[in-house]
């Protein structure tokens, strides 16, 4: 089987448009399907390195596992992501049902779950904004307006400034964040702890985003 994620050719798929049939016209849509394997402790699954030698999904069950502990620790990395180019007239639910029946007909002794997450099917027309999208846009606009207004007030008002009105000021908050001044009673070790914590957060987000994003092979991302 080799790779865990097959992204296919996104651009080539969605470029297929206005396909004529006897009854209708449709475009192509690109879908990224997630196949989750479950209850692997009852199956003779192998280590992730052994999966690279498998050329057929029906041969996965022939790979042996070294320890149950190793298997349980790697279960989350065994999800498969496969891309498909299907007609836009085919609903996500219908395509999920088709895939379930197709894999079931292979008679593989593995429990699996097929899902197509929201937003993982796309055509050239894109997607319309929903209520949650508009709420997010409204919140973002409000934050921008508060920031601009607070910064303008901070720069224009020279004396007797109200702290509440400068809470979103880029000028005041920027000076506080970038200031290197310390008082005599400051514990210097705190600064080092802040640096280590900041580096830890940045590194954690760096690897978490890489693990959550579609990748050709999550095994090498982990390494």
C-alpha positions in Angstrom: 0.0 0.0 0.0 2.9 2.4 0.8 1.6 5.9 1.3 -1.2 6.9 3.7 -2.4 9.9 1.8 -3.1 10.0 -1.9 -3.9 13.6 -2.9 -4.2 13.0 -6.6 -4.3 16.0 -9.0 -6.7 18.7 -7.6 -6.4 21.1 -10.5 -6.9 18.5 -13.2 -10.0 17.2 -11.4 -11.9 20.5 -11.0 -11.0 21.6 -14.5 -13.4 19.0 -15.8 -16.6 21.1 -16.5 -19.9 21.0 -18.4 -19.9 17.2 -19.0 -22.9 16.5 -21.1 -25.1 13.4 -20.5 -28.5 12.4 -21.8 -30.3 13.8 -18.9 -28.1 16.5 -17.4 -24.9 18.4 -17.3 -22.4 18.2 -14.4 -18.9 19.4 -13.3 -16.3 17.4 -11.5 -15.8 17.7 -7.8 -12.6 16.8 -5.8 -13.2 14.9 -2.6 -10.7 13.8 0.1 -12.0 10.7 1.9 -10.8 9.5 5.3 -10.8 5.8 6.1 -10.3 5.2 9.8 -9.3 1.7 11.0 -10.6 0.6 14.3 -10.3 -2.4 16.7 -6.8 -3.1 15.4 -5.9 -5.1 18.5 -7.9 -8.0 17.2 -6.2 -8.0 13.8 -2.7 -9.1 12.8 -1.6 -5.6 11.8 2.1 -4.8 11.4 4.3 -1.9 12.3 4.1 1.3 10.2 7.4 0.6 8.5 6.0 -2.8 7.3 3.1 -1.2 5.6 5.3 0.4 2.9 5.9 -3.1 1.4 2.2 -3.7 0.8 1.0 -3.0 -2.7 -2.6 -4.0 -2.2 -5.0 -2.9 0.6 -6.3 -6.5 0.8 -2.9 -7.6 2.0 -2.8 -5.3 5.1 -4.1 -8.1 7.3 -1.1 -10.3 6.4 1.4 -8.0 8.2 2.3 -9.2 11.7 2.5 -6.9 14.7 5.4 -7.1 17.1 3.6 -5.9 20.3 0.1 -4.8 21.2 1.5 -1.8 22.9 3.3 -0.7 19.8 0.1 -1.1 17.8 -2.1 0.9 20.1 0.4 3.8 20.1 0.4 4.0 16.3 -3.4 3.5 15.8 -4.0 7.2 15.2 -1.4 7.3 12.4 -3.1 4.4 10.4 -5.9 6.6 8.9 -5.9 6.6 5.1 -6.8 9.6 3.0 -7.7 9.0 -0.6 -8.8 11.5 -3.2 -11.5 10.9 -5.7 -12.8 12.9 -8.6 -16.5 12.4 -8.9 -19.5 14.1 -10.6 -20.8 17.2 -8.8 -24.3 15.7 -9.0 -23.2 12.9 -6.7 -23.9 13.8 -3.0 -21.4 13.2 -0.3 -23.7 10.7 1.5 -24.2 8.7 -1.7 -20.5 8.5 -2.3 -19.8 7.4 1.3 -22.4 4.6 0.9 -20.8 3.5 -2.4 -17.3 3.4 -0.8 -18.6 1.4 2.2 -20.2 -1.2 -0.1 -17.1 -1.3 -2.3 -14.7 -2.0 0.5 -17.1 -4.4 2.2 -17.1 -6.4 -1.0 -13.4 -6.9 -0.7 -14.0 -9.0 2.4 -11.2 -7.5 4.4 -11.2 -8.7 8.0 -10.8 -5.1 9.3 -13.3 -2.8 10.9 -13.3 0.6 9.2 -15.2 3.9 9.1 -15.4 6.1 6.0 -16.0 9.8 6.4 -15.8 12.8 4.1 -15.4 15.8 6.5 -17.1 19.1 5.8 -15.2 21.2 3.3 -13.3 18.2 1.8 -15.3 18.3 -1.4 -14.8 21.2 -3.8 -15.7 22.3 -7.2 -14.7 25.4 -9.2 -17.7 27.2 -7.7 -16.3 26.9 -4.2 -18.6 27.0 -1.3 -21.1 29.5 0.0 -20.6 31.2 3.4 -22.8 29.8 6.2 -24.0 31.4 9.4 -20.9 30.4 11.3 -18.7 31.9 8.6 -20.6 35.2 8.8 -20.4 35.2 12.6 -16.6 34.8 12.4 -16.4 37.6 9.8 -18.5 39.9 12.0 -16.3 39.2 15.1 -13.2 39.9 13.1 -14.6 43.2 11.8 -15.5 44.2 15.3 -12.0 43.5 16.6 -10.4 45.5 13.7 -12.7 48.4 14.4 -11.9 48.3 18.1 -8.2 48.2 17.4 -8.3 51.1 14.9 -10.4 53.2 17.2 -8.4 52.5 20.3 -5.1 53.2 18.5 -6.4 56.4 17.1 -7.6 57.6 20.5 -4.3 56.7 22.1 -2.3 58.7 19.5 -4.6 61.7 19.4 -5.4 62.0 23.1 -2.2 63.2 24.8 -3.3 63.5 28.5 -5.9 62.0 30.8 -6.3 58.8 28.8 -8.9 56.3 30.0 -7.4 52.8 30.3 -10.5 51.2 29.0 -10.4 53.1 25.7 -6.7 52.2 25.2 -7.2 48.5 25.8 -7.0 47.6 22.1 -4.3 50.2 21.2 -1.5 48.8 19.1 0.7 51.7 20.3 0.4 51.2 24.0 0.3 47.4 24.0 3.2 47.2 21.5 5.4 49.3 23.9 4.5 47.0 26.8 5.2 43.8 24.9 8.5 45.0 23.4 9.8 46.7 26.5 13.0 45.2 28.0 12.8 47.3 31.2 12.9 45.4 34.5 12.5 46.4 38.1 15.0 45.7 40.9 12.7 43.1 42.5 12.2 41.1 39.2 13.1 37.4 39.4 15.5 37.0 36.4 14.8 33.3 36.1 11.2 34.2 35.1 12.5 35.6 31.8 14.3 32.4 30.9 11.1 30.4 31.8 9.1 32.7 29.5 11.6 32.1 26.6 11.5 28.3 27.1 7.7 28.3 27.3 7.4 30.5 24.1 9.8 28.2 22.2 7.8 25.1 23.4 4.5 26.6 22.3 5.9 27.5 18.9 7.4 24.1 18.4 4.2 22.4 19.5 2.1 24.3 17.1 4.6 23.7 14.3 4.4 19.9 14.6 0.7 19.8 15.5 -0.2 21.7 12.3 2.0 19.4 10.3 0.4 16.3 11.7 -3.2 17.6 11.1 -2.5 18.7 7.5 -2.9 16.3 4.6 0.6 14.8 3.9 1.8 12.1 1.6 3.1 10.1 4.5 2.4 11.0 8.2 5.1 8.5 9.3 7.9 10.7 8.0 6.2 13.9 9.4 6.3 12.3 12.8 10.0 11.4 12.5 
